Amino acid sequence: MVLDAISLSEETFIAIFGHLTNPQLSVASTVCKTWSKYALALLYRRISINTSPIWSHFLKYNLFQKHSSNCKELILFSIIISSYDKLVLLQHTNDLNHIALLKCHNLDEDFLSELTRKHSKTLEKFTLWGPRTFESGPTPLNDKLLNPCLSNLLNVKQLSICAANISDQFLLLIVSTLSNSSNNNFLSSLIELDLTECWKISAFGVAELFSPNHLSSLRKLKLQYHEENNIDVEFFELLGNSFPNQNYDFLVTKNYLKNKVLTKFDKICSDLDTLTNKYSNVLVEKRDNVWMDHELLERFF
């Protein structure tokens, strides 16, 4: 028996349909106009696509264009983004809460700047993941590409810039742009910052995040162990001890650059375990290798 659409509120429909899987939502969307409205709203609320053929299918049959008004989370993995694709994304997305571009191809400054500007009022989570050091194809993430985006991220609470060739200067710009020092009427929104696999930043640049003009709202920072840049056990302990109001996720990988093995890995892990026991705001993740594609898919899809 079909539920009486008149007797149920929008909140009730959403609560009920929220328990359905995507295949079940697809079936529910064929029952009647009312069911279709709420089922499709939930089905397309999170659009996540992990291959270019699927993305092309979405565009060819106007699925994305038709249902993008329901989309609040857009996650693209390893997609070759053409000029036409960029126009579609800019024209047919509205009020996105989360944008994740993972190992995508053909990203450029103007597109990223326009995309983040369009969603600047609603965007709360922004994730970019670049190629590994030995990969070709995906667009490398660097200061020049990302700098124009920062002024559009004033409402972002979770910012992840991973596997990126960003420098200390980029971290300085994050502080000057997203802190409340440049605008007395603006309160910083950034709560979490993930800098996994950012091999060019140093302890000096990271320390700027906690300078006098720091990000007062920042409560969680994720860093990759990098001994040559002084992002090491000693620096981790300094952060954990000096800034107890923040939480830290410290990631150490045994093979952390191409053809390079972290020496004394077991000793470093032991020292990091000591930090975890000593400071309640420190969490350590130990891995043999950097993040693989299948792990990213499991994490985001």
N, C-alpha and C positions, 0 to 999 in steps of 0.2 A: 504493500500500500504506500503510495507516494505521500510524503508529508505535506500537510496543508501549508502552502507558501504564505498565506495571509496570516496564519496564526503564529508564525515564527519570526523572531526579530533577526536582524543582520548578525548581531553578536552570537545568537544561537546557531545560525547556519555555520558561521566561521568556526565556532567551538566544535561542532559535530564533524564538519569536513576536515578539521585540523587533525583528526585521528586517522584519516584515510591515506593510503599510499598513492603515489602518482598514477599507477594503473587504475586504481579504484576511483580516483578523481576524474580520470578520463571517461570512465563509464558513467559516473554521476553527471558529468556535463552534458550527456545526451538525453537525460530524463525529461527535462522541461527547461523553459527559459530561466526560471528563477534558480534552479539547481545549477544550470550552466554558468550563470553569472558568478556565483560564489565558488564553484568548483574550479573554473578557469582562473579566477583571481588568485586562488591558492596554488594551483598547478604551475602558473607562470610567475609567481612571486619571486622565485629564485631560478634564474635561467643560467645553467652551467653547461658549457660545451667544451669538449676536450679534443676534437679533431676538426680540421678544416672542412672535410666532406660533410660532416653534420651541420656545421655552420653554413655552408653553401646551400644545403637542403633547406635550412630554416629560412634563408633569404629568398631562395628561388620560389618557394611556395608561399611566400608572404606570411609565414608563421610568426616570425619575429616582429614584423611590422604590425601585424594584427593584434598580437597579444602583449607587446612591449609596454603598453599602458599599465599593465598589472605588475610589471617587473620592478622590484625594489633592490634585488641583488643580482649583479651581473658578473659571472665568473667565466673567463675565457682562458683556455690552456692551449699553448702551442698552435695558435691560430695565425694564419697568414692574412693580415688585415690589409685589404686593398683600399684604394682611394674611395671606391664606391662603398665599401664596408664602413669606412669612417663617416661618410655622409649619413648613412643609415643610422649608425649609432648616435650621431649628434642630433638627428632629426626625430628619432622615434623613441628615445628614452627620456623619462621625466622623473624627477624626484627620487633618484637612486640613493639608497642608504649605504650600499656596499659595492665597490668596484674592485675586482681582482683581475689583473692582467698578468698571466703567468707564462713566461717564456714565449711571448707573442712576437711576431715578426712585423717589421715595417712601422714600428712606433716612431713618432716624431714629436718635436717640441710643440708645434701648433695644435696637433690633435690632442695631446695630453692636456695642454693648457685649456683648450676649448671644452673638452669633456669634463674636467674637474670644475671649470668655471660654471658650466650649465647646472651642475648638481651641487654647487658649493653650499647652498642653504640646507640641504638634507643629508649630504654625504657625511657619514659617521665612521666609516671604515674604508681605508684605501690600501690596497695591497699590490705591490709590484714585485715580480720575481724575475731576475735576469738569467742569462745562460751561465753554465759552469765555465770555468776557465778554459776548458778544452772543447767547448761546443761552438759551432758556427751556425748561423741562421737566425736565432732569436736576437732581437735588438739589445745590444749592451746598454745597461743603465749607468748613466754618468751625470755629473753635475749639470752639464749643458742641457741635457734632455729634461732633467727634473726641476731645475731651478724655477722655471716659469709656473710650475704647478703650485708651489708652496703658498702663494698668496690666496689660493682658492681652497686651502685646507684648514681654514680657521675653525670650522666646526667638527673636524675629524677627531674622534676619540682614540681610534686605533690606527696607527700608521706602521706599515710593514714595507721596508725597502730592503729586499734580500737579494743576495748574489749580485751585488751592484758594485761598480767601480767608483763609488762616491768618495769624496775626499773630506778632510777635516773642515775645509771651507764650506762644504755643504751642511755640515753639522752646525757651524756658526750661523749659517743662513736660516736653518730651522729655528734656532733660538731667537734670532732677531725678528723673524717673521711671525712665529707662532706664540711667542711669549707676550705677556701683557706690557712689556717695557716700552714698546713702540706706540702703544695706544692705551691711554689711561682708562678709556671706556671699554676696553676689550679684555675679557677674561679668557685665559688660555683654556682650551678644551682637551688638549692631547693628554690622554691617560696612559696609553701603552705605545711603546716604540720598539719595533723589532728590527735589528740590524744584523740578522743572520747572514753569514758568508760575505760580509763586506770587508774585503781583505786590505783595502788601502787606508782605512781610517786608523787613527792611532789613539793611544790613551790620552794624549793632549786634546784631541778633538772631542772625544767622549766627555772629558772633564768639563768642557765648555757647556755641556748640557746642565751642569750644576753650578754655573757661574752666578754672580750676583743678579744678572739679568736672566735667570734661568727659567725653565718651563715649570712654573709653580704647580701645575696640575699633574705633572708626570708622576705616575705611581708604579709603573712597571717598565723595565728595560731588559731587552734580550741582546746579549753580546756573544760573539764568537771568539774563542781563545786564539790569540795571535802573538806569539812570544816576541817576534822581531819588532812589532809595533808597540811593545810594552803593555799589550792587553793580556796580562798574565795573572798568575795566582796573586801576586802582591797587589796588583791594581784591583783585582776583584775584591780582595779583602779591604782595601781602602774604601771602595764604594759601599760595601756591606756595613762597615763600621761607621763611616762618616755620614752616611745618609740613610738612617734606619727607617725613615718613613716611606722609602721606595722598596719595591721588590725586584729581585734580579734573577733572570734565567741565564746561566752561563753555559754555553755549548762548547764542548771540546771534541774534535775529531782526530782520530789517529792519522788518517790520510787527508790532510786538510788543504793541500794544493796539488796541482798536477805533478805526479811523479815525486811527491815529497812526503816523507813520513815524519810525524812528530816524534822527536827523540824523547826518551824518558816518559813515555805516555803513561805507564803504570804509576810512576812517582807523581806525575802531575795530577792524575785522577785521585790518588790517595790524598794529596794536599787539598784538592777541591772537596773531597768528602769531609775533610776536617773543617773546611769553611762552612759546609752545610750543617754540620753539627754545632758549630760555634754561633752562627747567625741564623735566626729564624726567617730572615728575609732573603736568603740565598737558596736557589735551587740549581742543581747541576745536572746537565744531560750529557752523557758520554756516548760517542758513536765511533764506529770504525771509518765510515766514509761520509762525505757530504750527502745532502738529500738527493735521492734518485727520483726519476720521473714517476715511478709507480707509487712512491711514498707521497709525493705532492698530490697525486690523484686521490689517494686514500684520505689525505688531509683536507682537501677542498671539495671533493665530490662525494 
